[in-house]
């Protein structure tokens, strides 16, 4: 339904209990919905099982109560929340066709999906700093990366993420919509939702762009600075064995960073050049940059972190 027809039947936000959105799925791929549901079903099980396994092992094993593993556990929790918020809605849409979602539930979903994603970017910065201290200042590691420091860092990350994400559903919620609008996506993605609004504001059209360019470049710079210092330290090492140990320590974090920022960069490019891409391309990348890291992060840490890998094998042998 276009904006003109939407405006002809618009309803005041005071009667939002009568309003609803219809999630259409991936536009133009309706015939392939059941095929597309297969990889996303696999991702759903990987997200749930993998992240819950990581969280359980880190919480139960006293030997993993160290800053690096605590941060991995928090990252797994963020991935779990974003994945289980988005993927069930996605699968219902793909399995059964158009999926109706209540008005206010849509904006709650929007917040719960975006909040862990922004939080994950900030967590990677803290994890990069943790690796920097471990490699460049090993003798001071225990005095710098204390539990109090991790707690304060996580509180700051939560507050920062709230400041960036809270306005997103709030701005979208203040717009006026018709009684039943079709969202060309499998979840309440911000742009797919506000495209149904009868009127737009400067903030509704530009806030997401501002937020993206305030969060991503700054976090990328801090992560890059940390690894620049790590590389300088590694170059000074004479022992090949010591260099291998540093790479082993940082490799899982590097893989997670590369994957997150690869999909984020693709999503940002599609967003910037949205006029050159069809709506289904925008929908695909808006989903992939959230669900792929959520599903693969626990596998990366499970395979690249020796301590976690051995404990996972140990638990499976018990079962």
C-alpha positions in Angstrom: 0.0 0.0 0.0 1.6 3.3 -1.0 1.7 6.4 1.1 -1.4 8.0 -0.6 -3.6 5.1 0.0 -2.1 4.8 3.5 -3.0 8.4 4.3 -6.5 7.9 3.1 -7.1 5.4 5.9 -4.7 6.6 8.5 -5.5 6.3 12.2 -4.2 8.4 15.0 -1.5 6.7 17.1 -3.8 7.0 20.1 -5.7 4.0 18.6 -2.6 2.0 18.0 -4.2 -1.1 19.5 -6.2 -1.4 16.3 -3.2 -1.1 14.0 -0.9 -3.8 12.8 1.9 -4.5 10.3 2.1 -7.3 7.8 5.5 -8.8 7.3 5.6 -9.9 3.7 8.9 -11.8 3.7 11.5 -11.2 1.0 9.8 -9.2 -1.8 9.9 -11.1 -5.1 11.0 -14.4 -3.6 7.6 -15.6 -2.3 7.9 -18.8 -4.4 11.3 -19.6 -2.7 10.2 -19.0 0.9 10.2 -22.7 1.9 13.7 -23.2 0.3 15.0 -20.1 2.0 13.6 -21.3 5.3 16.1 -24.3 5.4 19.4 -22.3 5.9 17.6 -19.9 8.3 16.3 -22.9 10.3 19.9 -24.2 10.5 21.0 -20.7 11.7 18.3 -20.7 14.3 19.5 -23.9 15.9 23.1 -22.8 15.6 22.3 -19.5 17.3 20.4 -21.2 20.2 22.6 -24.2 20.7 25.9 -22.5 20.1 25.4 -19.4 22.2 23.7 -21.3 25.0 26.6 -23.8 25.1 29.2 -21.0 25.2 27.3 -19.2 28.0 26.8 -22.4 30.0 30.5 -23.4 29.8 31.9 -20.0 30.7 29.4 -19.6 33.7 30.0 -23.1 35.1 33.8 -23.5 34.6 35.7 -21.5 37.2 38.9 -21.7 35.0 37.1 -19.5 32.4 36.2 -16.8 34.8 38.7 -14.5 33.2 38.1 -11.2 31.3 38.5 -12.7 27.8 36.0 -15.4 28.5 33.6 -13.2 30.4 33.5 -10.9 27.4 32.9 -13.9 25.1 30.0 -15.0 27.3 28.5 -11.5 27.1 28.9 -11.5 23.3 27.2 -14.9 23.2 24.3 -13.5 25.2 23.9 -10.5 22.8 24.0 -12.8 19.8 21.4 -15.1 21.4 19.0 -12.2 22.1 19.2 -10.8 18.6 19.0 -14.2 17.0 16.0 -15.5 19.0 14.2 -12.2 18.5 14.5 -12.1 14.7 14.7 -15.7 13.5 11.4 -17.1 14.8 9.5 -14.2 13.2 11.5 -14.8 10.0 10.7 -18.5 10.0 7.0 -18.0 10.6 6.9 -15.6 7.7 8.8 -17.9 5.4 6.8 -21.0 6.4 3.3 -19.6 6.5 3.4 -16.5 4.2 2.5 -13.0 5.4 2.8 -12.6 9.1 0.8 -10.1 11.1 2.5 -8.4 13.9 0.8 -5.9 16.4 1.7 -2.3 16.1 3.6 -1.8 19.4 5.1 -5.3 19.3 6.8 -4.3 16.0 8.6 -1.4 17.6 9.6 -3.6 20.6 11.1 -6.1 18.1 12.9 -3.3 16.3 14.6 -2.3 19.5 15.4 -5.8 20.7 17.0 -6.7 17.4 19.1 -3.5 17.0 20.2 -3.1 20.6 22.4 -6.3 20.9 23.8 -5.6 17.4 25.1 -2.1 18.4 26.2 -3.6 21.8 28.2 -6.2 20.0 30.2 -3.6 18.1 31.1 -1.9 21.4 32.0 -5.3 23.0 34.4 -6.0 20.2 36.2 -2.7 21.0 36.5 -3.8 24.7 37.7 -7.3 23.6 40.3 -5.7 21.3 41.6 -3.6 24.2 41.7 -6.8 26.3 43.9 -8.5 23.6 46.1 -5.3 23.4 46.7 -5.4 27.2 47.4 -9.2 27.1 50.0 -8.9 24.3 51.5 -5.5 24.9 51.3 -5.3 28.7 51.2 -8.9 29.9 52.8 -8.1 33.3 50.1 -5.5 34.1 47.2 -7.5 32.6 45.7 -8.7 35.9 45.9 -5.2 37.4 44.3 -3.5 34.4 41.7 -6.0 33.3 40.0 -6.4 36.7 36.4 -7.5 37.3 35.6 -3.9 38.2 37.0 -2.6 34.9 35.0 -5.2 33.0 31.8 -4.3 34.9 32.3 -0.6 34.3 33.0 -1.2 30.6 29.9 -3.3 30.2 27.7 -0.7 31.9 29.2 2.0 29.6 28.5 -0.2 26.6 24.8 -0.7 27.7 24.3 3.0 28.2 26.0 3.9 24.9 23.9 1.3 23.0 20.7 2.5 24.6 21.5 6.1 23.7 22.0 5.2 20.0 19.2 2.6 19.7 16.4 3.9 21.9 15.6 6.8 19.4 15.2 4.4 16.5 11.8 2.8 17.5 10.8 6.0 19.3 11.1 8.0 16.1 9.4 5.4 14.0 6.6 5.0 16.6 5.8 8.8 16.4 5.0 8.6 12.7 1.4 8.1 11.5 0.5 4.8 9.8 -2.6 3.3 8.2 -4.6 0.5 9.8 -2.7 -2.4 8.1 0.7 -1.7 6.4 2.8 -4.1 4.5 6.5 -4.3 5.7 8.7 -5.6 2.9 10.9 -7.6 5.1 10.8 -10.6 7.5 11.1 -8.5 10.6 10.3 -4.9 11.6 13.4 -3.4 10.0 13.4 0.4 10.5 13.4 1.5 6.8 10.9 -1.1 5.7 8.5 0.1 8.5 8.8 3.9 8.0 8.3 3.5 4.2 4.7 3.0 5.2 4.4 6.2 7.1 2.1 8.9 5.7 4.5 11.7 6.6 8.3 11.8 7.3 10.5 14.1 9.4 14.1 15.0 9.1 15.0 12.8 12.0 13.0 9.8 10.6 14.8 10.0 7.3 18.3 10.7 8.6 18.7 9.4 12.2 19.7 5.9 11.2 22.4 7.3 8.9 23.7 9.5 11.6 23.8 6.6 14.1 25.5 4.3 11.7 28.3 6.8 10.9 28.8 7.7 14.6 29.0 4.0 15.8 30.8 2.1 13.0 33.7 4.3 12.1 34.6 5.1 15.7 34.5 1.5 16.8 36.5 0.5 13.8 39.1 3.1 14.5 39.5 1.9 18.1 39.7 -1.8 17.1 42.2 -0.9 14.3 44.3 1.1 16.8 44.4 -1.8 19.2 45.5 -4.2 16.6 48.1 -1.8 15.1 49.7 -1.7 18.6 49.5 -5.5 18.7 51.2 -5.9 15.3 54.0 -3.5 16.3 54.5 -5.6 19.5 54.5 -8.9 17.5 57.1 -7.5 14.9 59.5 -6.9 17.8 59.2 -10.5 19.0 62.1 -12.6 18.0 60.6 -16.0 18.8 58.5 -17.6 16.1 56.7 -19.6 18.8 55.8 -16.4 20.7 54.4 -15.0 17.4 52.3 -18.1 16.9 51.0 -17.8 20.5 49.9 -14.2 19.9 48.1 -15.1 16.7 46.4 -18.0 18.4 45.3 -15.6 21.2 43.9 -13.0 18.8 42.7 -15.2 15.9 39.1 -15.9 17.1 38.5 -12.3 17.9 39.9 -11.2 14.5 37.6 -13.7 12.7 34.6 -12.4 14.6 35.5 -8.8 13.8 36.0 -9.5 10.1 32.7 -11.3 9.8 30.7 -8.6 11.7 32.2 -5.7 9.8 32.1 -7.5 6.4 28.3 -8.0 6.7 27.8 -4.5 8.3 29.8 -2.9 5.4 27.7 -4.8 2.8 24.5 -3.6 4.6 25.7 0.0 4.8 26.6 -0.1 1.0 23.2 -1.4 0.2 21.7 1.3 2.4 23.7 4.1 0.9 23.0 3.0 -2.7 19.5 1.8 -2.0 18.2 3.4 -5.2 20.4 1.0 -7.2 19.3 -2.1 -5.4 15.9 -3.8 -5.3 13.9 -4.1 -2.1 14.7 -7.8 -1.7 18.4 -7.2 -1.8 18.0 -4.6 1.0 15.8 -7.1 3.0 18.4 -9.9 2.6 21.3 -7.9 3.8 19.3 -6.3 6.7 18.8 -9.9 7.9 22.2 -11.4 7.1 24.2 -8.8 8.9 22.4 -9.8 12.1 21.8 -13.5 11.9 25.0 -14.7 10.3 27.3 -13.4 13.1 24.8 -14.6 15.8 25.0 -18.1 14.3 28.7 -18.3 13.5 30.3 -16.5 16.4 30.0 -19.5 18.9 31.4 -21.8 16.2 34.4 -19.5 15.7 35.1 -19.3 19.4 34.5 -23.0 19.8 37.0 -23.9 17.1 39.6 -21.3 17.6 39.7 -21.1 21.5 41.4 -24.3 22.7 40.1 -24.0 26.3 36.4 -23.7 25.1 36.9 -26.4 22.5 38.3 -28.9 25.0 35.5 -28.2 27.5 32.8 -28.6 24.8 34.3 -32.0 23.9 34.4 -32.9 27.5 30.7 -32.0 28.0 29.7 -34.0 24.9 31.6 -37.0 26.1 29.7 -36.8 29.4 26.4 -36.7 27.6 
